[in-house]
Amino acid sequence: MKINRFFAVPAVVLAAQFSWAQVKVDPKEKLDPIVKSFVDEINNSSQLENMAYELLDGIGPRLVGTPEMLAANEWSAAKLRSWGIESSLQQFGTWKGWQRGITHVDMTYPRVKSLAATQLAWSPATKKAVEAEVVVLPKVSTKAEFDAWLPSAKGKIVLIAQYQKIGRSDEQIKEFATPELYEKLKAEKEQASKDFRDYVKNIGYDNNTLPEALEKAGAAGIAISNWTGIMGANRIFGAKTSKIPMIDIEVEDYGMLYRMAENGAKPKIKVEAQSKILPDAKNFNTIGIIKGKEKPEEYVILSAHLDSWDGAQGATDNGTGTLTMLEAMRILKKYYPNNKRTIVVGLWGSEEQGLNGSRGFVADNPQIMKGTQAVFNQDNGTGRVINISGQGFVDSYSYIGKWLNGVPKTVRDQIKTDFPGMPGGGGSDHASFVASGVPGFSLSSLNWGYFGYTWHTTKDTYDKIVFDEVKNNVVLTAALAYMASEDPELTSRERRVMPQDDKGGTVQWPEAKEPRRDSKEYR
């Protein structure tokens, strides 16, 4: 399938739509002229909206191992080159190749209804549509009883996720229920979740081994509903099967099928899940470099992961981080021509499978790590940055505080700091650097419903971006990079004395881990 890698959009249309988005600064504040130019550029000539359209609507989700991920690598490298920035794709491994096709799921008995469903990433395709009866897991309490039931799953599509009695968000229930009813429903929901966890534990399987056992028993397909608790939002991760389709069904339709099956209606669904198994694909990071004029062997790194899960467009995880770093590089190149240190942007691949791209960059570039002044990473959504931790570096208070003084007051006043803080052990790509003793900092954003609504969900789409907030983060990132580059001193890497844990031992600094270079052992 041919991928359209570069999309044009009438700039006038988007400018009209988003021209109101501004980073406001106090006119009385005496900003450094270069920082002032960053603010003026982002307010008057932002390319964020155009880039968001090209990346999110044009290329779409960027699952590792897919042609779309390669398209995103090529697109981002071309963007950097168009601004006069040296760019390249640096390979750090390979991954199983796959490309999503259409998912079409219909209930065909006892009545006809099209269902809201999505095949999971890397799901095997259906050579032809699979039509089968839907069944639920048996009411048993031991592995022996479950294993005795397994043969009856042959030829069936099995629902293996917890049934949700109420498909309303907790916030909505709290708003409208009486306090007594809210507490009752909350307790019932908590008990149901505990009962389901205990059930899975008692039958002796987990999220990986249960689909494998059903597939081995001859099931025709597996369906889950990975509901976030917010209406309409389901998380889409990877399939755990190798031959039969594994799909996610939205909570409303999943609940209907579950009740029908449980009440003996023997519902049938037809599943068409088109996808392509492709040869193993090379994994790349997109790297852009603006060479330093005075200290070229010292580095300021702008960091964001380019890959995503593919239930939607990967807009806030991590399209917004990618856009922030690209736009910051554009305006740094334009308004900071005599950068003292080398400024690098790293757009990492396969973050979602364990920080593999950034870990690969750390492992493969020891000389850059030796001379890195600071890494600024942004990942968690579209919101304005409101927190920066010192990540366990003793002197981070001194240099982060000094650099923040160069940021417009309206931007820095939103930010709470935590020094020296604790080193990040995972979660996003700054942790790859911190584990190796390199000062890496997460520019942590205001939530905007990130973890409940858009993180890895079917709703992580362009329309969830708040461009006012992203512009704020571009100004922050560019100003921090500028200040870090200009700083006469190389940052200290002295680590804090680590505290004791609950058992009386000493908390350890995170271990530097090797990246996963291929998908052979990935589950």
C-alpha positions as CSV (number, residue, x, y, z in Angstrom):
1,M,0.0,0.0,0.0
2,K,1.4,3.4,-1.0
3,I,1.7,5.9,1.8
4,N,1.3,9.6,1.1
5,R,4.2,11.0,3.0
6,F,3.8,14.7,2.5
7,F,0.6,16.5,2.6
8,A,-0.1,20.1,1.8
9,V,-2.9,22.1,3.4
10,P,-4.1,25.6,2.6
11,A,-2.3,27.6,5.3
12,V,-4.8,30.3,5.1
13,V,-7.6,28.0,6.2
14,L,-5.6,26.8,9.2
15,A,-4.3,30.2,10.1
16,A,-7.9,31.5,10.2
17,Q,-8.9,28.6,12.4
18,F,-6.1,29.0,14.9
19,S,-5.0,32.6,14.7
20,W,-6.4,33.3,18.2
21,A,-3.9,31.0,19.8
22,Q,-1.2,33.2,21.4
23,V,1.6,33.0,24.0
24,K,1.0,36.2,26.0
25,V,3.9,38.0,27.8
26,D,3.9,41.0,29.9
27,P,5.0,43.9,27.7
28,K,6.9,45.4,30.6
29,E,9.1,42.3,31.0
30,K,12.6,42.7,29.6
31,L,13.1,39.5,27.7
32,D,16.4,38.5,26.1
33,P,16.0,39.6,22.5
34,I,16.5,36.0,21.2
35,V,13.8,34.7,23.6
36,K,11.5,37.6,22.5
37,S,12.0,36.5,18.9
38,F,10.9,33.0,19.8
39,V,7.7,34.4,21.3
40,D,7.0,36.6,18.3
41,E,7.7,33.8,15.8
42,I,5.4,31.3,17.6
43,N,2.6,33.9,17.8
44,N,2.9,35.2,14.3
45,S,4.3,32.4,12.1
46,S,3.7,29.1,13.9
47,Q,3.8,26.0,11.7
48,L,2.3,23.7,14.4
49,E,-1.1,23.4,12.8
50,N,0.2,22.6,9.4
51,M,2.6,20.0,10.8
52,A,-0.1,18.5,12.9
53,Y,-2.3,18.0,9.8
54,E,0.5,16.4,7.9
55,L,1.6,14.1,10.6
56,L,-1.7,13.1,12.2
57,D,-4.3,13.3,9.4
58,G,-1.8,12.6,6.6
59,I,0.4,9.8,8.0
60,G,-1.8,8.8,11.0
61,P,-0.8,6.5,13.8
62,R,2.8,5.4,13.9
63,L,3.0,1.8,15.3
64,V,6.6,0.4,15.3
65,G,7.2,-1.9,12.4
66,T,4.6,-0.3,10.1
67,P,5.1,1.6,6.8
68,E,3.4,4.6,8.6
69,M,6.2,4.7,11.2
70,L,8.8,4.8,8.4
71,A,6.8,7.5,6.7
72,A,6.9,9.6,9.9
73,N,10.6,9.1,10.1
74,E,11.1,10.3,6.6
75,W,8.6,13.2,7.0
76,S,10.3,14.5,10.1
77,A,13.8,14.3,8.6
78,A,12.5,16.2,5.5
79,K,11.0,18.9,7.7
80,L,14.3,19.4,9.5
81,R,16.2,19.6,6.2
82,S,13.7,22.1,4.8
83,W,14.8,24.4,7.7
84,G,18.5,23.9,6.9
85,I,19.0,21.5,9.8
86,E,21.2,18.4,9.2
87,S,19.0,15.3,9.7
88,S,19.3,11.5,9.4
89,L,17.6,8.3,10.3
90,Q,19.6,6.3,12.8
91,Q,18.8,2.6,12.9
92,F,18.6,1.0,16.4
93,G,17.0,-2.4,15.6
94,T,14.2,-4.2,13.7
95,W,10.6,-5.1,14.5
96,K,8.0,-7.4,13.1
97,G,6.4,-5.8,10.1
98,W,2.6,-5.2,10.0
99,Q,0.1,-2.9,8.5
100,R,-3.5,-2.3,9.7
101,G,-6.4,-2.8,7.3
102,I,-10.1,-2.4,7.9
103,T,-12.0,-3.9,10.8
104,H,-15.6,-4.7,10.3
105,V,-17.6,-6.5,12.9
106,D,-21.4,-7.2,12.7
107,M,-23.8,-9.1,14.9
108,T,-25.7,-11.4,12.6
109,Y,-27.9,-13.3,15.2
110,P,-30.4,-12.9,16.8
111,R,-30.6,-9.6,15.0
112,V,-28.4,-7.6,12.7
113,K,-26.3,-4.7,14.1
114,S,-22.9,-3.2,13.1
115,L,-20.6,-3.2,16.1
116,A,-18.0,-0.6,17.1
117,A,-14.8,-2.6,17.1
118,T,-11.1,-2.5,16.2
119,Q,-8.5,-5.2,15.7
120,L,-5.6,-5.0,18.0
121,A,-2.1,-4.2,16.8
122,W,-0.4,-7.1,15.0
123,S,-3.6,-9.1,15.0
124,P,-3.6,-11.9,12.4
125,A,-5.9,-11.1,9.5
126,T,-9.0,-13.1,8.6
127,K,-8.5,-14.6,5.2
128,K,-12.3,-14.5,4.8
129,A,-14.8,-13.1,7.3
130,V,-15.2,-15.3,10.4
131,E,-18.7,-15.8,11.6
132,A,-19.2,-17.6,14.9
133,E,-21.2,-17.8,18.1
134,V,-20.1,-15.6,20.9
135,V,-19.4,-17.2,24.3
136,V,-18.3,-15.9,27.7
137,L,-15.7,-17.4,30.1
138,P,-17.2,-20.2,32.2
139,K,-18.2,-19.8,35.8
140,V,-15.5,-22.0,37.3
141,S,-13.1,-21.6,40.2
142,T,-10.0,-23.7,39.4
143,K,-7.6,-24.3,36.5
144,A,-8.7,-27.9,36.2
145,E,-12.3,-26.9,35.7
146,F,-11.3,-24.2,33.2
147,D,-9.1,-26.6,31.3
148,A,-11.9,-29.1,31.1
149,W,-14.1,-26.3,29.6
150,L,-11.5,-25.2,27.0
151,P,-12.4,-27.7,24.2
152,S,-15.9,-26.2,24.1
153,A,-14.4,-22.9,22.9
154,K,-13.5,-24.5,19.6
155,G,-15.1,-22.6,16.7
156,K,-16.4,-19.8,19.1
157,I,-15.5,-16.2,19.5
158,V,-14.7,-15.8,23.2
159,L,-15.3,-12.6,25.3
160,I,-12.5,-12.5,27.8
161,A,-12.7,-9.0,29.4
162,Q,-14.6,-8.0,32.5
163,Y,-18.2,-7.2,31.9
164,Q,-19.1,-3.6,32.9
165,K,-22.5,-3.3,34.4
166,I,-22.5,0.5,34.1
167,G,-21.0,2.2,31.1
168,R,-21.0,5.6,32.6
169,S,-17.9,7.5,33.8
170,D,-17.3,7.8,37.5
171,E,-17.5,11.6,37.2
172,Q,-21.0,11.4,35.7
173,I,-22.2,9.1,38.3
174,K,-20.8,11.3,41.1
175,E,-22.4,14.4,39.5
176,F,-25.9,13.0,39.4
177,A,-26.2,10.2,42.0
178,T,-27.1,10.8,45.6
179,P,-24.1,10.4,47.9
180,E,-25.5,7.1,49.1
181,L,-26.1,5.8,45.6
182,Y,-22.6,6.9,44.5
183,E,-20.9,5.0,47.3
184,K,-23.1,1.9,46.6
185,L,-22.2,1.9,42.9
186,K,-18.6,2.6,43.6
187,A,-18.4,-0.3,46.0
188,E,-20.1,-2.6,43.6
189,K,-17.7,-1.6,40.8
190,E,-14.7,-2.2,43.0
191,Q,-16.0,-5.6,44.1
192,A,-16.7,-6.6,40.5
193,S,-13.1,-5.7,39.5
194,K,-11.7,-7.6,42.4
195,D,-13.9,-10.6,41.6
196,F,-12.7,-10.7,38.0
197,R,-9.0,-10.4,39.0
198,D,-9.5,-13.2,41.4
199,Y,-11.3,-15.3,38.7
200,V,-8.4,-14.9,36.3
201,K,-5.9,-15.8,39.0
202,N,-7.9,-18.8,40.1
203,I,-8.1,-20.3,36.6
204,G,-4.3,-20.0,36.3
205,Y,-3.9,-17.7,33.3
206,D,-3.0,-14.1,32.6
207,N,-3.4,-11.5,29.8
208,N,-0.8,-13.3,27.7
209,T,-1.5,-17.0,28.4
210,L,-5.3,-16.9,28.3
211,P,-5.5,-15.8,24.6
212,E,-2.8,-18.4,23.7
213,A,-4.7,-21.2,25.5
214,L,-8.0,-20.3,23.7
215,E,-6.2,-20.1,20.3
216,K,-4.6,-23.5,21.0
217,A,-8.1,-24.9,21.9
218,G,-9.4,-23.9,18.4
219,A,-11.3,-20.7,19.2
220,A,-12.4,-18.8,16.1
221,G,-11.5,-15.4,17.6
222,I,-11.1,-13.4,20.8
223,A,-12.8,-10.2,21.9
224,I,-12.0,-7.8,24.7
225,S,-13.2,-4.4,25.8
226,N,-10.3,-2.4,27.2
227,W,-12.6,0.4,28.4
228,T,-10.9,3.4,30.1
229,G,-14.0,4.3,32.2
230,I,-14.7,7.3,30.0
231,M,-17.6,6.9,27.6
232,G,-16.3,6.1,24.1
233,A,-12.7,5.6,24.9
234,N,-11.0,2.2,24.7
235,R,-7.3,1.5,24.8
236,I,-5.8,-0.4,21.9
237,F,-2.7,-2.4,22.5
238,G,-1.3,-5.5,20.8
239,A,-2.9,-8.9,20.0
240,K,-1.7,-11.9,21.9
241,T,-2.7,-14.4,19.2
242,S,-0.7,-15.6,16.2
243,K,-3.4,-17.2,14.0
244,I,-6.9,-16.0,15.0
245,P,-8.1,-12.4,15.1
246,M,-8.2,-10.5,18.4
247,I,-10.4,-7.5,18.5
248,D,-11.5,-4.8,21.0
249,I,-15.2,-4.0,21.1
250,E,-16.5,-0.8,22.7
251,V,-18.1,-1.1,26.1
252,E,-21.8,-0.7,24.9
253,D,-21.7,-3.4,22.2
254,Y,-19.4,-5.7,24.3
255,G,-21.9,-5.5,27.2
256,M,-24.8,-6.3,24.9
257,L,-23.0,-9.4,23.5
258,Y,-22.1,-10.5,27.0
259,R,-25.6,-10.3,28.3
260,M,-27.0,-12.1,25.3
261,A,-24.4,-14.9,25.6
262,E,-24.9,-15.2,29.4
263,N,-28.7,-15.4,28.9
264,G,-28.5,-18.2,26.3
265,A,-29.4,-16.1,23.2
266,K,-26.3,-17.6,21.4
267,P,-25.4,-14.4,19.6
268,K,-23.3,-14.6,16.4
269,I,-20.9,-12.1,15.0
270,K,-19.0,-11.8,11.8
271,V,-15.5,-10.5,12.0
272,E,-13.5,-9.1,9.0
273,A,-10.1,-8.0,10.1
274,Q,-7.8,-7.1,7.2
275,S,-4.1,-6.5,7.9
276,K,-0.8,-7.4,6.3
277,I,2.1,-9.3,7.9
278,L,5.2,-7.7,6.4
279,P,8.9,-8.5,6.5
280,D,10.7,-7.4,9.6
281,A,11.1,-3.6,9.4
282,K,14.1,-1.5,10.3
283,N,13.6,0.7,13.3
284,F,14.9,4.3,13.2
285,N,15.2,7.4,15.3
286,T,15.0,10.7,13.5
287,I,18.0,12.8,14.5
288,G,18.5,16.5,13.7
289,I,21.6,18.5,14.5
290,I,22.5,22.2,14.6
291,K,26.3,22.1,15.1
292,G,27.7,24.2,18.0
293,K,29.9,27.2,17.1
294,E,32.0,27.3,20.2
295,K,31.5,24.0,22.0
296,P,30.5,21.5,19.3
297,E,31.3,18.5,21.4
298,E,28.8,19.5,24.1
299,Y,25.1,18.9,23.5
300,V,21.6,20.1,24.3
301,I,19.1,17.4,23.3
302,L,15.4,18.0,22.6
303,S,13.6,14.7,23.1
304,A,10.2,13.2,22.1
305,H,9.0,9.9,20.9
306,L,7.6,9.7,17.4
307,D,6.0,6.3,17.5
308,S,2.5,5.6,18.9
309,W,-0.1,2.9,19.4
310,D,-2.5,2.8,16.5
311,G,-6.0,2.9,17.9
312,A,-6.3,6.5,16.7
313,Q,-3.8,9.1,15.5
314,G,-1.3,9.3,18.4
315,A,-2.1,13.0,18.7
316,T,-1.3,13.6,22.4
317,D,0.9,10.5,22.8
318,N,3.1,11.8,21.4
319,G,2.2,13.9,18.4
320,T,2.2,17.0,20.6
321,G,5.7,16.3,22.0
322,T,7.0,15.7,18.5
323,L,5.5,18.9,17.2
324,T,6.9,20.8,20.2
325,M,10.4,19.7,19.5
326,L,10.3,20.2,15.8
327,E,8.9,23.7,16.1
328,A,11.5,24.5,18.8
329,M,14.2,23.4,16.4
330,R,12.8,25.5,13.6
331,I,12.8,28.7,15.6
332,L,16.2,27.9,17.3
333,K,17.7,27.5,13.8
334,K,16.1,30.8,12.6
335,Y,16.8,33.1,15.6
336,Y,19.8,31.6,17.3
337,P,22.4,31.2,14.6
338,N,25.5,31.3,16.8
339,N,24.5,28.5,19.2
340,K,27.5,27.7,21.4
341,R,26.7,24.1,22.0
342,T,25.4,21.6,19.5
343,I,21.6,21.3,19.6
344,V,20.2,17.9,18.8
345,V,16.6,16.8,18.4
346,G,15.8,13.1,18.9
347,L,12.5,11.7,17.7
348,W,12.5,8.2,19.1
349,G,11.0,5.0,17.7
350,S,9.5,2.2,19.8
351,E,9.1,4.1,23.0
352,E,5.8,2.3,23.5
353,Q,7.6,-1.1,23.7
354,G,10.1,0.0,26.4
355,L,12.0,3.2,25.5
356,N,13.8,1.3,22.8
357,G,14.7,4.2,20.5
358,S,16.1,6.4,23.2
359,R,17.9,3.5,25.0
360,G,19.4,2.7,21.6
361,F,20.6,6.2,21.1
362,V,22.2,6.3,24.6
363,A,23.9,3.0,24.0
364,D,25.1,3.8,20.5
365,N,26.4,7.3,21.1
366,P,28.7,7.3,24.2
367,Q,30.6,10.4,23.0
368,I,27.4,12.5,22.8
369,M,26.4,11.2,26.3
370,K,29.7,12.2,27.7
371,G,29.2,15.8,26.5
372,T,25.5,16.3,27.1
373,Q,24.6,19.4,28.9
374,A,20.9,18.6,29.3
375,V,18.0,16.6,27.7
376,F,14.5,18.1,27.6
377,N,11.8,15.6,27.0
378,Q,8.1,16.1,26.5
379,D,5.6,13.3,26.3
380,N,2.5,13.4,28.4
381,G,-0.1,15.2,26.4
382,T,-1.2,18.6,25.0
383,G,-1.2,20.6,28.2
384,R,1.1,23.4,29.2
385,V,4.2,22.3,31.2
386,I,3.5,22.7,34.9
387,N,6.2,20.6,36.5
388,I,10.0,20.0,36.2
389,S,11.8,17.6,38.5
390,G,15.6,17.7,39.1
391,Q,15.6,13.9,38.5
392,G,17.9,13.3,41.4
393,F,20.8,15.5,40.3
394,V,22.1,17.5,43.3
395,D,22.9,20.7,41.5
396,S,19.9,20.7,39.2
397,Y,18.3,23.5,41.3
398,S,21.1,25.8,40.4
399,Y,21.2,25.4,36.6
400,I,17.5,24.6,36.0
401,G,16.6,27.6,38.1
402,K,19.0,29.8,36.2
403,W,17.7,28.7,32.8
404,L,14.1,29.2,33.9
405,N,14.9,32.8,34.7
406,G,15.3,33.3,30.9
407,V,11.8,32.0,30.2
408,P,9.0,34.5,29.9
409,K,7.4,35.0,33.3
410,T,3.9,34.1,32.1
411,V,5.3,30.7,31.0
412,R,7.6,29.9,34.0
413,D,5.0,31.0,36.6
414,Q,2.9,28.0,35.6
415,I,5.7,25.6,36.6
416,K,6.4,24.0,39.9
417,T,9.8,22.5,40.4
418,D,11.1,19.7,42.6
419,F,14.8,19.6,43.5
420,P,16.7,17.4,43.6
421,G,13.7,15.1,43.0
422,M,14.0,11.4,42.3
423,P,15.4,9.8,39.1
424,G,12.8,8.6,36.7
425,G,13.0,4.9,36.2
426,G,10.8,4.6,33.2
427,G,7.6,6.0,31.7
428,S,9.2,8.2,29.1
429,D,12.5,8.8,27.3
430,H,14.2,11.1,29.7
431,A,14.6,8.0,31.9
432,S,16.9,6.4,29.3
433,F,19.4,9.3,29.9
434,V,18.9,9.6,33.6
435,A,19.7,5.9,34.1
436,S,23.1,6.5,32.4
437,G,23.8,9.5,34.6
438,V,23.0,12.1,32.0
439,P,20.9,15.1,33.1
440,G,17.5,14.4,31.5
441,F,14.4,16.3,32.4
442,S,10.7,15.7,31.8
443,L,8.7,18.7,30.8
444,S,5.6,17.4,32.5
445,S,2.3,18.7,31.3
446,L,-1.1,19.6,32.7
447,N,-3.4,16.6,32.4
448,W,-6.2,17.7,30.1
449,G,-7.8,14.2,30.7
450,Y,-4.7,12.5,29.2
451,F,-4.5,9.3,31.1
452,G,-8.2,8.6,31.2
453,Y,-9.2,9.9,27.8
454,T,-6.4,10.0,25.2
455,W,-3.5,7.9,26.4
456,H,-3.3,4.9,24.0
457,T,-7.0,5.2,23.2
458,T,-9.4,5.4,20.2
459,K,-9.9,9.1,21.0
460,D,-6.3,10.3,20.7
461,T,-7.0,12.5,17.7
462,Y,-6.0,15.9,16.2
463,D,-9.1,17.6,17.7
464,K,-7.8,16.9,21.2
465,I,-4.8,19.2,20.7
466,V,-5.0,22.6,22.4
467,F,-2.6,24.7,20.3
468,D,-2.4,27.5,22.8
469,E,-0.8,25.1,25.3
470,V,1.5,23.6,22.7
471,K,2.8,27.0,21.7
472,N,3.5,27.7,25.4
473,N,5.6,24.6,25.5
474,V,7.5,25.5,22.3
475,V,8.5,28.8,23.8
476,L,9.6,27.1,27.1
477,T,11.6,24.4,25.2
478,A,13.3,26.8,22.9
479,A,14.2,29.2,25.7
480,L,15.5,26.4,27.9
481,A,17.6,25.0,25.0
482,Y,19.0,28.5,24.4
483,M,19.9,29.1,28.0
484,A,21.4,25.7,28.4
485,S,23.5,26.2,25.3
486,E,24.7,29.7,26.5
487,D,25.6,28.5,30.0
488,P,29.3,29.0,30.5
489,E,29.5,25.8,32.7
490,L,28.9,22.2,31.9
491,T,26.2,20.8,34.2
492,S,27.1,18.8,37.2
493,R,26.1,15.1,37.2
494,E,26.4,14.6,41.0
495,R,23.7,12.4,42.2
496,R,21.6,12.8,45.3
497,V,22.0,10.5,48.3
498,M,19.1,8.1,47.7
499,P,16.5,7.7,50.5
500,Q,15.5,4.5,52.3
501,D,12.7,2.3,51.0
502,D,9.8,0.9,53.1
503,K,11.9,-2.1,54.1
504,G,14.8,-0.1,55.4
505,G,17.0,-0.6,52.4
506,T,18.4,2.1,50.1
507,V,16.5,3.0,47.0
508,Q,18.8,2.4,44.0
509,W,19.5,4.7,41.1
510,P,17.7,3.2,38.0
511,E,19.7,0.7,36.0
512,A,20.8,1.6,32.5
513,K,19.1,-1.0,30.3
514,E,19.9,-2.2,26.8
515,P,17.2,-1.5,24.2
516,R,15.1,-4.3,22.8
517,R,16.7,-4.5,19.3
518,D,14.0,-6.8,17.8
519,S,10.6,-8.2,18.5
520,K,11.5,-11.9,18.9
521,E,10.8,-12.1,22.7
522,Y,8.2,-9.3,22.8
523,R,4.8,-10.1,24.3
